[in-house]
Amino acid sequence: MVMRYGRSLFQSNQVYTVHQFKTRDEWLKGRADLHGIGGSDASAAIGMNPWRTNQDLWRIKTRRKKAPDISDNERVHYGQEAEQYIRRLYQLKHEHDMEVQYIPDVILQNNEHPEMLYSPDGLLIDQDGRRGIWECKTTTIMKSIDKEKWWDKVEKQKILPDNYYIQILHGLNVTGFDFVELYAELTYPSGNSELVPYHIERSEVLDDLDLIREGVLEFWQHVENDEEPALILPAI
């Protein structure tokens, strides 16, 4: 991890505590032991995940069922392998205006709300000393409905799927950082792909940050009280 600006963001501070593990297996165990809501959990916690309901997540967090093992999933494996190269490409494109820091198998834990956890694909410092999160997503666009999650036909502009948007805003809530840079590789049936950049400023999403934080904390109260939450289904 090269630090041009002389400080590591992967150090515990007043806002969050850094938990570093030696291997991915230890990271997986640490995530279970810390027992909280990570970035990939946040959308399910507030009923905005297309693959997992808030009740499914509650059963997992209360140890009533196990989370499915997706480690052998081909697309998951591809995403994990591709991440390092996409991060390096971002680093090369922004070598004059952004410092990219990365340590694998790390969990950031918010100090005020220890149930809020986040494992970033990278952390950033820009030329003005502002701090950011870097995230990588890879996906396959098989049908038009898949493309619509990334492109608003009415407004004719790129968008993020709700679950990814909530994930990175949860990361801002954990860290208190200023912005997010997300790189998404969209791959098409032809084999062609495109790399689409997204930038989100904290100051422009303050209301959404509050809604996500409140929703996550309310969900966690159901976990703490061992009371199943009412089912919330994402809008179609």
Backbone as a ProteinNet text record, in pm:
[ID]
protein_1_A
[PRIMARY]
MVMRYGRSLFQSNQVYTVHQFKTRDEWLKGRADLHGIGGSDASAAIGMNPWRTNQDLWRIKTRRKKAPDISDNERVHYGQEAEQYIRRLYQLKHEHDMEVQYIPDVILQNNEHPEMLYSPDGLLIDQDGRRGIWECKTTTIMKSIDKEKWWDKVEKQKILPDNYYIQILHGLNVTGFDFVELYAELTYPSGNSELVPYHIERSEVLDDLDLIREGVLEFWQHVENDEEPALILPAI
[TERTIARY]
85.1	0	88.3	86	167.6	87.6	153.3	85.1	157.9	101.8	162.8	135.6	23.6	-16.8	13.9	88.7	147.1	57.7	-56.9	-140.3	-219.2	-238.9	-315.7	-459.4	-552.6	-693.7	-731.7	-640.1	-664.1	-605.5	-632.3	-594	-715.9	-730	-843.2	-837.2	-952.3	-959.5	-1086.8	-1124.4	-1240.9	-1372.2	-1372.9	-1497.9	-1513.5	-1407	-1418.8	-1295.8	-1315.8	-1208.8	-1177.8	-1049.5	-1006.2	-973.5	-1035.6	-1006.2	-939.8	-815.4	-741.8	-717.2	-738.1	-724.5	-619.1	-561.7	-449.9	-494.7	-612.7	-661.8	-810.3	-862	-1003.7	-1089.9	-1043.4	-1118.7	-1129.2	-1018.8	-1023.3	-1114.6	-1113.5	-1202.3	-1348.4	-1382	-1519.3	-1561.1	-1469.8	-1499.6	-1512.6	-1423.9	-1429.7	-1558	-1605.3	-1731.1	-1846.6	-1845	-1949.9	-1936.4	-1813.1	-1790.5	-1827.3	-1801.4	-1835.4	-1986.5	-2058.4	-2204.8	-2270.1	-2274.2	-2336.7	-2389.3	-2410.2	-2462	-2350.2	-2306.6	-2205.8	-2268.1	-2183.4	-2233.3	-2329.6	-2297.7	-2384.5	-2513.7	-2518.9	-2641.2	-2737.7	-2685.2	-2762.8	-2891.3	-2885.1	-3005.8	-3112.3	-3070.3	-3167.7	-3227.9	-3148.6	-3197.2	-3311.2	-3308.1	-3414.1	-3512.7	-3508	-3606.8	-3587.1	-3460.8	-3434.8	-3339.1	-3335.1	-3247.3	-3331	-3298.5	-3380.8	-3364.8	-3261.8	-3234.8	-3255.9	-3265.1	-3278.8	-3370.9	-3473	-3565.7	-3507.4	-3568.5	-3525.1	-3550.5	-3654.3	-3680.3	-3576.5	-3533.5	-3425.8	-3299.3	-3266.7	-3146	-3160.1	-3277.6	-3299.9	-3277.2	-3321.7	-3302.8	-3154.8	-3079.8	-2936.1	-2866.7	-2902.2	-2835.3	-2873.4	-2988	-3027.5	-2991.5	-2908.8	-2856.6	-2965.9	-3077.8	-3183.5	-3157.3	-3078	-3039.8	-2901.3	-2835.6	-2703.1	-2713.4	-2622.1	-2614.6	-2567.5	-2622.6	-2579.2	-2432.8	-2363.4	-2222.9	-2214.3	-2165.9	-2156.6	-2010.8	-1920.6	-1777.9	-1742.8	-1822.5	-1794.7	-1867.6	-1944.5	-2016.5	-1917.9	-1933.9	-1837.7	-1830.2	-1945.7	-1946.4	-1884.7	-1909.8	-1848.8	-1697	-1652.2	-1507.7	-1445.2	-1513.9	-1461.9	-1449.9	-1553.8	-1551.5	-1437.5	-1413.6	-1305.4	-1169.2	-1151.2	-1023.8	-1004.4	-1113.9	-1103.6	-1079.7	-1122.5	-1116.5	-977.5	-873.9	-737.8	-692.3	-735.3	-693.9	-772	-899.1	-980	-933.2	-897.2	-844.4	-712.7	-628	-500.6	-522.4	-619.8	-651	-698.3	-785.4	-830.8	-710.7	-621.2	-503.9	-418.1	-400.9	-322.1	-388.3	-520.4	-593.6	-592	-576.9	-587.8	-458.8	-347.2	-223.1	-180.2	-232.2	-191.9	-290.8	-407.8	-505.8	-571.4	-532.7	-598.2	-501.1	-495.8	-419.4	-513.5	-475.5	-555.8	-486.1	-556	-502.8	-587.1	-519.8	-592.8	-518.2	-590.4	-542	-650.2	-615.6	-718.1	-764.3	-882	-935.3	-943.7	-1008.6	-1024.6	-1172.9	-1210.6	-1345.6	-1335.1	-1409	-1418.4	-1545.9	-1534.5	-1648.1	-1672.9	-1792.5	-1826.1	-1823	-1763.8	-1749.2	-1879.4	-1956.5	-2082.1	-2187	-2188.7	-2283.7	-2202.9	-2152.1	-2063.5	-2127.3	-2259.4	-2326.1	-2311.6	-2260.1	-2242	-2099	-2086.9	-1958	-1941.9	-1816.1	-1792.7	-1654.9	-1648.9	-1521.6	-1502.4	-1422.9	-1408.5	-1314.5	-1336.2	-1244.4	-1123.8	-1130.2	-1019.7	-1063	-966.6	-993.2	-911	-962.9	-906.1	-878.4	-775.6	-751.4	-727.1	-805.7	-784.5	-684.5	-660.2	-557.4	-589.3	-716.2	-756.8	-762.1	-720.5	-722	-856.4	-951.2	-1081.1	-1070.9	-1147.8	-1139.9	-1257.6	-1230.7	-1334.9	-1324.3	-1428.1	-1435.1	-1426.6	-1348.5	-1345.9	-1411.2	-1503.5	-1572.3	-1570	-1570.1	-1567.7	-1686.6	-1754	-1862.8	-1842.8	-1871.8	-1872	-2006.5	-2064.3	-2195	-2209.1	-2296.6	-2325.4	-2464.2	-2471.9	-2598.7	-2653.4	-2748.4	-2803.4	-2930.2	-3009.7	-3138.7	-3154.8	-3256.2	-3279	-3310.8	-3378.1	-3411.6	-3285.7	-3180.3	-3052.9	-2992	-2998.9	-2942.8	-3017.7	-3150.5	-3231.6	-3192.5	-3125	-3077.9	-2960.6	-2896.8	-2779.4	-2801.7	-2915.3	-2939	-3085.1	-3108.1	-3243	-3282.3	-3375.8	-3415.5	-3489	-3561.9	-3638.6	-3546	-3459.7	-3367.4	-3243.8	-3226.9	-3111.5	-2979.7	-2964.5	-2841.7	-2815	-2688.8	-2652.2	-2701.8	-2737.6	-2782.3	-2716.6	-2727.5	-2679	-2797.4	-2785.9	-2888.8	-2904.8	-3027.9	-3056.1	-2965.3	-2943.4	-2864.9	-2720.3	-2663.7	-2526.7	-2521	-2620.1	-2628.1	-2635.6	-2719.6	-2733.9	-2605.8	-2540.9	-2415.9	-2310	-2289	-2182.4	-2221	-2349.5	-2390	-2376.2	-2399.2	-2373.3	-2224.6	-2139.5	-1996	-1964.9	-2034	-2016.1	-2063.6	-2171.7	-2220.1	-2121.1	-2055.6	-1957.6	-1834.1	-1786.5	-1658	-1668.5	-1781.6	-1793.2	-1719.4	-1681.8	-1601.9	-1684.4	-1612.9	-1670.3	-1731.6	-1685.4	-1732	-1707.5	-1767.9	-1747.7	-1713.2	-1615	-1585.5	-1612.4	-1700.7	-1733	-1705.7	-1635.8	-1612.6	-1694.5	-1778.3	-1859.5	-1820.9	-1784.4	-1759.6	-1887	-1946	-2067.4	-2027.8	-2054.6	-2018.9	-2145	-2138.6	-2254.8	-2240.9	-2352.8	-2347.3	-2244	-2215.3	-2115.5	-1973.9	-1956.8	-1823.2	-1760.6	-1816.4	-1767.6	-1806.7	-1728.5	-1758.7	-1723.1	-1779.6	-1746.5	-1727.7	-1639.4	-1610.7	-1676.1	-1772.8	-1853	-1819.2	-1772.9	-1740.1	-1861.1	-1870.4	-1974.1	-1906.8	-1956.8	-1905.2	-2023	-2014.6	-2120.7	-2058.3	-2111.5	-2066.4	-2156.6	-2095.6	-2172.5	-2272.4	-2229	-2312.4	-2440.2	-2441.7	-2557.8	-2656.6	-2622.4	-2709.4	-2737.4	-2738.2	-2751.5	-2883.4	-2993	-3121.6	-3120.1	-3063	-3055.4	-2965.7	-2858	-2769.2	-2845.6	-2926	-3003.8	-3105.5	-3173.6	-3275.1	-3212.7	-3098	-3031	-2981.5	-2920	-2873	-2988.7	-3096.4	-3211.6	-3270.6	-3278.7	-3333.4	-3247.4	-3115.4	-3023.2	-3030.8	-3032.4	-3037.4	-3171	-3278.6	-3409.5	-3412.4	-3356.8	-3349.2	-3268.9	-3157.7	-3071.4	-3140.7	-3229.7	-3307	-3391.2	-3441.9	-3516.4	-3425.3	-3300.9	-3204.4	-3174.8	-3147.5	-3115.2	-3231.7	-3352.8	-3471.9	-3526.3	-3463.6	-3507.8	-3654.6	-3691	-3828.6	-3824.9	-3894.5	-3892.9	-3956.8	-3888	-3947.2	-4057.4	-4144.4	-4246.1	-4176.8	-4231.5	-4171.9	-4180	-4066.7	-4060.7	-4014.5	-4093.7	-4056.6	-4015.3	-3908.5	-3864.8	-3969.4	-3979	-4071.7	-4028.1	-4123.7	-4092.7	-4094.3
-119.5	0	123.9	200.1	320.8	440.1	519.8	636.9	763	832.5	957.7	1070.1	1061.4	1172.3	1145.7	1039.1	1021.6	969	910.8	853.4	735.4	637.3	520.1	533.6	505	503.2	368.8	272.4	141.2	136.4	240.3	246.9	286.5	226.9	260.6	407.6	470.4	612.4	638.6	764.2	798.5	749.8	729	692.6	542.4	471.9	327.3	253.1	125.8	35.3	-59.8	-83.6	-170.9	-309.1	-409.7	-549.1	-612	-654.3	-712.4	-860.3	-942.3	-1087.2	-1138.1	-1252.6	-1304.2	-1370.7	-1431.6	-1502.9	-1472.5	-1509.3	-1489	-1575.3	-1696.3	-1782.3	-1717.6	-1658.6	-1588.7	-1466.2	-1399.4	-1284.5	-1327.2	-1438.5	-1489.2	-1521.8	-1583.3	-1614.6	-1486.3	-1390	-1263.2	-1188.3	-1194.6	-1129.2	-1189	-1321.5	-1387.2	-1353.7	-1350.3	-1323.4	-1179.8	-1084.4	-944.8	-924.5	-1007.6	-1015.2	-878.4	-836.6	-709	-706.5	-585.9	-567.2	-513.7	-595	-553.4	-485.1	-441.1	-369.4	-451.4	-580	-664.6	-700.9	-679.9	-707.3	-589.3	-468.8	-347.8	-339.4	-373.1	-362	-462	-581.9	-680	-633.1	-570.1	-523.5	-424.8	-344.6	-244.8	-284.9	-412.9	-464.1	-421.1	-400.2	-352.4	-444.4	-571.2	-666.5	-763.3	-780.1	-865.9	-1015.4	-1055.5	-1197.4	-1243	-1150.1	-1189.5	-1091	-1140.8	-1053.6	-1016.1	-917	-878.5	-991	-1070.8	-1184.5	-1295	-1317.8	-1414.8	-1372.5	-1242.8	-1192.7	-1205.1	-1175.9	-1187	-1330.5	-1428	-1568.9	-1605.9	-1546.3	-1571.6	-1506.2	-1382.1	-1309.6	-1363.2	-1426.6	-1486.6	-1635	-1680	-1817.7	-1922.4	-1881.6	-1978.7	-2053	-1994.7	-2060.1	-2012.1	-2086.9	-2050.2	-1971.4	-1879.4	-1806.8	-1903.8	-1896.9	-1987.8	-1966.7	-2074.3	-2068.7	-2043.8	-1926.6	-1892	-1886.2	-1944.1	-1934.7	-2007.4	-2107.4	-2181.6	-2124.3	-2017.4	-1956.1	-1894.7	-1928.1	-1884.5	-1732.6	-1665.8	-1520.4	-1454.4	-1511.2	-1457.6	-1471.8	-1588.5	-1612	-1513.5	-1490.9	-1396.4	-1257.2	-1214	-1081.6	-1064.5	-1168.9	-1162.3	-1152.6	-1225.8	-1224.4	-1094.8	-1046.5	-927.6	-800.5	-800.3	-678.7	-617	-699.5	-645.5	-574.2	-624.7	-564.6	-435.9	-436.4	-316.1	-206	-243.8	-145.1	-87	-173.2	-125.4	-33.3	-65.7	20.4	156.8	158.2	285.3	363.9	292.9	358.3	423.3	354	408.9	531.5	527.6	639.6	762.9	740.3	851.8	870.1	829.1	832.7	974.6	1075.8	1213.6	1287.3	1229	1303.6	1223	1094.8	1012.5	908.6	898.9	791.5	675.6	556.4	435.8	347.7	319.4	231.9	104.6	-7.5	-133.9	-232.4	-295.6	-408.8	-516.4	-639.7	-744.3	-792.6	-854.5	-923.2	-830.9	-717.8	-616.6	-588.5	-563	-518.7	-389	-287.2	-162.1	-166.1	-131.7	-136.7	1.5	54.5	186.4	187.7	290.2	294.3	331.3	421.9	462.4	352.2	283.7	173.5	50.4	-28.1	-140.9	-248.6	-245.6	-342.6	-306.7	-188.9	-144.7	-175	-264.5	-313.7	-285.6	-278.6	-258	-309.5	-380.7	-428.6	-365.7	-259.4	-186.9	-257.3	-234	-281.8	-189.2	-75.3	18.5	146	223.5	353.4	458.2	580.6	685.1	813	884.7	1021.5	1105	1212.6	1295.3	1407.5	1491.7	1595.3	1697.1	1709.4	1803.7	1740	1613	1543.3	1483.3	1488.3	1428.5	1276.7	1208.7	1062.8	998.2	887.4	820.4	669.4	605.7	460.4	424.8	321.2	268.3	131.5	110.3	-18.1	-69.5	-200.6	-266.8	-361.7	-358.4	-451.7	-510.7	-638.4	-703.3	-771.7	-759.1	-820	-855.8	-951.7	-993.4	-944.5	-874.5	-822.7	-922.8	-1004.2	-1108.2	-1063.2	-980.2	-938.2	-787.8	-733.1	-589.1	-547.8	-635.5	-602.3	-587.9	-660.1	-646	-508.1	-465.8	-335.8	-222.3	-240	-133.6	-105.3	-199.7	-174.8	-76.5	-62.1	23.5	146.2	151.5	262	304.4	431.7	488	532.8	459	489.1	622.5	659.2	783.3	904	900.7	1012.3	1004.5	885.8	862.7	890.8	823.6	837.8	708.7	688.9	568.4	577.4	462.4	451.9	329.9	319.8	201.6	117.8	-14.9	-98.1	-62.7	-71.3	-28.1	-95.2	-226.5	-296.8	-248.5	-212.8	-161.6	-18.6	60.6	198.2	198.9	112.6	105.1	55.2	-40.2	-93.7	14.9	96.6	196.1	311.3	343.4	445.6	393.3	265.2	205	220.6	206	227.1	369.2	467.4	606	624.8	556.6	566	505.3	397.5	333.6	420.7	479.4	549.9	699.7	760	904.8	974.4	900.7	956.7	1050.6	1112.6	1221.8	1180.3	1070.6	1034	885.6	837.8	701.1	704.8	625.5	598.8	450.7	419.1	280	253.7	144.1	98.5	-28.6	-28.9	-146.4	-197.5	-325.3	-388.7	-461.2	-416.1	-476.7	-562.3	-692.8	-786	-833.2	-837.5	-870.2	-1010.6	-1068.5	-1205.5	-1222.3	-1115.9	-1122.1	-1143.5	-1120.3	-1126.2	-989.6	-889.6	-752.8	-700	-608.1	-548.9	-401.9	-330.2	-188.4	-160.7	-67.9	-29.1	106.3	108.4	228.6	287.8	413.2	476.9	549.4	545.6	617.9	697.8	816.9	900.9	952.4	937	984.4	1069.9	1191.2	1282.5	1267.7	1257.1	1245.4	1359.8	1479.4	1596.6	1594.8	1512.7	1507.6	1397.2	1313.2	1198.5	1190.8	1304	1304.6	1242.4	1270.7	1213.6	1061.5	1012.3	867.2	802.8	869	816.8	799.9	898.9	891.3	778.1	764.1	659.3	520.9	502.5	372.2	341.8	441	419.5	383.2	458.7	432.2	294.7	257.6	127	12.8	26.6	-77.3	-91.9	21.4	15.3	-39.7	-4.9	-59.6	-210.5	-255.7	-399.7	-468.7	-405.8	-470.6	-482.3	-391.5	-403.6	-530.8	-567.4	-692.8	-813.1	-803.2	-910.2	-916.8	-802.5	-797.6	-846.5	-811.5	-849.6	-986.9	-1049.1	-1180.4	-1176.5	-1068.2	-1050.6	-1037.4	-1125.1	-1123.6	-994.5	-924.9	-801.8	-833.2	-736.8	-751.4	-759.4	-839.8	-859.4	-730.1	-691.3	-576.7	-629.3	-605.8	-651.1	-531.5	-546	-434	-403.5	-276.2	-236.1	-294.4	-334	-393.7	-283.9
0	0	0	-109.6	-123	-69.5	16.1	73.3	29.8	-67.3	-112.5	-14.5	56	142.4	290.2	316.8	447.4	557.2	525.3	630.2	574.5	658.6	619	667.3	578.7	616.6	676.4	668.2	728.1	869.1	944.7	1085.9	1167.6	1285	1371.3	1409.4	1420.5	1453.9	1532.9	1547	1627.5	1566.4	1434.9	1367.2	1354.6	1318.5	1297.7	1347.7	1377.2	1419	1304.1	1279.8	1170.9	1225.7	1167.9	1200.3	1078.2	1092.1	980.4	1006.2	903.7	916.3	818.8	848.7	770.1	640.8	641.5	524	503.8	385.8	359.1	450.8	481.2	573.3	711.1	758.1	886.4	878.5	764.1	742.9	750.9	688	692.1	835.8	909.7	1050.4	1131.5	1104.7	1176.7	1149.9	1026.6	992.1	1070.6	1086.4	1165.1	1313.2	1362.7	1505.1	1542.3	1452.6	1482	1483.7	1408	1417.4	1398.9	1274.3	1244.3	1102.2	1050.3	915.7	827.5	731.5	636.3	516.4	424.9	308.7	224.9	204.2	122.8	194.3	327	404.6	404.6	384.3	413.3	332.5	204	121.5	165.4	206.5	256.1	388.4	471.2	601.2	586.7	479.6	461.6	350.9	311.1	216.9	73.8	31.4	-103.4	-179.1	-142.4	-209	-292.4	-421	-506.3	-479.6	-404.9	-383.8	-239.8	-145.8	-5.7	65	133.1	205.6	341.2	403.2	538.1	637.2	614.9	703.8	684.1	559.1	534.8	608.7	598.6	665.2	816.2	869.2	1013.4	1060.7	983.3	1021	1020.9	926	922.2	1040.9	1070	1178.4	1316.7	1327.4	1456.1	1461.7	1365.5	1363	1341	1285	1255.3	1124.8	1039.3	914.4	875.1	788.5	742.2	612.2	596.5	469.4	362	241.6	134.4	99.9	70.8	32.1	-118.3	-156.6	-298.6	-344.6	-265.4	-297	-426.7	-465.1	-588	-708.8	-688.6	-798.7	-898.4	-1025	-1126.5	-1137.5	-1132	-1144.3	-1022	-904	-781.9	-789.2	-833.7	-846	-945	-1058.4	-1157.1	-1096	-1025.1	-964.4	-866.1	-785.9	-688	-756.6	-865.5	-936.5	-1016	-1075.5	-1160.3	-1080.1	-955.5	-873	-869.5	-851.7	-838	-965.7	-1080.6	-1207.3	-1235.4	-1200.6	-1220	-1125	-1002.8	-908.2	-959.9	-1014.3	-1067.9	-1186.7	-1273.1	-1386.9	-1338.1	-1236.6	-1179	-1125.8	-1058.2	-999.9	-1108.8	-1220.8	-1330.9	-1392.5	-1404.6	-1464	-1373.9	-1243	-1148	-1065.8	-1123.6	-1045.8	-1009.1	-1078.2	-1049.1	-958.8	-935	-855.7	-743.7	-729.2	-627	-571.8	-441.7	-379.1	-350	-395.2	-374.7	-271	-162.8	-59.3	-52.7	-32.8	-23.1	65.6	154.1	233.2	226.8	192.1	181.8	318.9	319.3	437.3	559.1	537.7	641.6	662.9	786.6	819.9	898.7	855.1	928.9	1012.6	1138.9	1231.8	1290.1	1267.3	1317.3	1469.5	1528.5	1674.1	1745.6	1686.2	1749.2	1739.7	1626.5	1604.9	1562.8	1658.7	1627.3	1540.5	1529.3	1442.3	1294.5	1263.4	1124.9	1080.5	980.9	933.9	784.5	739.5	596.1	557.2	444.5	389.6	251.8	242.9	116	19.4	-110.3	-212.7	-224.3	-159.4	-157.7	-87.7	-40.8	19.2	-54.8	-59	-143.7	-66.1	-109.6	-64.8	-189.9	-207.6	-326.1	-296	-392.8	-379.7	-271	-237.3	-133.4	4.9	13.3	141.6	177.6	85.3	112.3	102.6	183.6	192.3	120.5	53.3	-22.5	-16.9	-66	-78.8	-226.1	-258.3	-394.6	-394.7	-489.1	-498.3	-641.9	-655.2	-784.6	-795.8	-909.7	-937.5	-1077	-1090.8	-1221.2	-1238.8	-1357.4	-1380.9	-1527.4	-1553.8	-1691	-1729.3	-1841.6	-1892.6	-1994.6	-1952.5	-2039.9	-2111.9	-2045	-2100.2	-2081.7	-2149.9	-2139.9	-1996.8	-1920.9	-1783.1	-1697.6	-1734.7	-1663	-1690.7	-1816.2	-1853.6	-1785.2	-1766.6	-1706.7	-1562.1	-1496.5	-1360.3	-1358.6	-1474.6	-1485.1	-1571.9	-1642.8	-1736	-1728.5	-1697.9	-1692.3	-1832.2	-1894.4	-2032.1	-2042.5	-1936.9	-1940.2	-1929.9	-1828.2	-1806.5	-1895.4	-1958.8	-2046	-1973.4	-1860.1	-1782.9	-1705.5	-1670.9	-1597.3	-1453.6	-1398.8	-1260.4	-1198.1	-1067.5	-996	-949.8	-956.9	-895	-747	-697.4	-560	-457.7	-471.8	-369.4	-365.3	-481.1	-482.5	-429.3	-465.3	-415.3	-262.9	-207.9	-62	2.1	-62.4	-8.1	9.5	-93.6	-83.8	8.9	18.4	115	257.4	276.4	407.2	442	341.3	364	407	348	391.7	535.1	572	709.7	808.4	769.6	858.6	875.4	766.2	768.3	792.4	755.2	760	647.2	541.9	433.7	344.1	247.4	169.7	36.1	-21.2	-154.8	-182.1	-290.6	-337.7	-485.5	-525.3	-665.7	-688.8	-781.9	-812.6	-959.1	-987.5	-1124.3	-1145.5	-1247.5	-1279.2	-1417.3	-1424.5	-1553.2	-1596.1	-1704.9	-1758.8	-1878.3	-1870.7	-1976.8	-2048.3	-2181.2	-2263.9	-2322.9	-2371	-2425.5	-2537.3	-2609.1	-2716.9	-2663.6	-2532.9	-2474.1	-2457.5	-2525.7	-2510	-2372.1	-2321.5	-2191.2	-2192.2	-2098.8	-2081.5	-1933.5	-1904.2	-1767.5	-1743.2	-1650.8	-1629.2	-1491.5	-1486.4	-1358.2	-1297.8	-1166.7	-1093	-981.7	-959.1	-850.6	-768.4	-637.2	-548.8	-439.6	-423.8	-319.3	-196.2	-81.1	43.3	58.3	26.3	47.4	-35.5	-142.2	-231.5	-195.9	-97.5	-64.6	86.1	152.5	298.1	344.6	274.6	314.4	300.2	190.4	171	276.4	312.7	416.9	548.5	583.4	706.8	700.8	587.1	573.4	584.1	520.9	526	666.7	731.3	869	961.4	953.3	1039.8	1012.1	883.9	849	899.3	885.8	932.6	1084.9	1155.5	1301.9	1351.3	1282.4	1320.3	1298.9	1185.8	1161.9	1271.3	1310.9	1410.3	1545.9	1574.7	1698	1696.2	1579.7	1568.5	1594.3	1550.2	1578.3	1727.4	1787.5	1930.5	2016.5	1975.4	2052.8	2014.8	1915	1866.3	1823.5	1754.9	1706.3	1554.3	1485.9	1340.2	1286.7	1194	1138.7	1039.6	1016	912.3	777.4	688.7	556.5	474.8	416	324.9	190.1	86.5	-47	-130.7	-209.8	-294.5	-399.9	-436.3	-541.8	-674.9	-756.6	-886.8	-993.7
[MASK]
++++++++++++++++++++++++++++++++++++++++++++++++++++++++++++++++++++++++++++++++++++++++++++++++++++++++++++++++++++++++++++++++++++++++++++++++++++++++++++++++++++++++++++++++++++++++++++++++++++++++++++++++++++++++++++++++++++++++++++

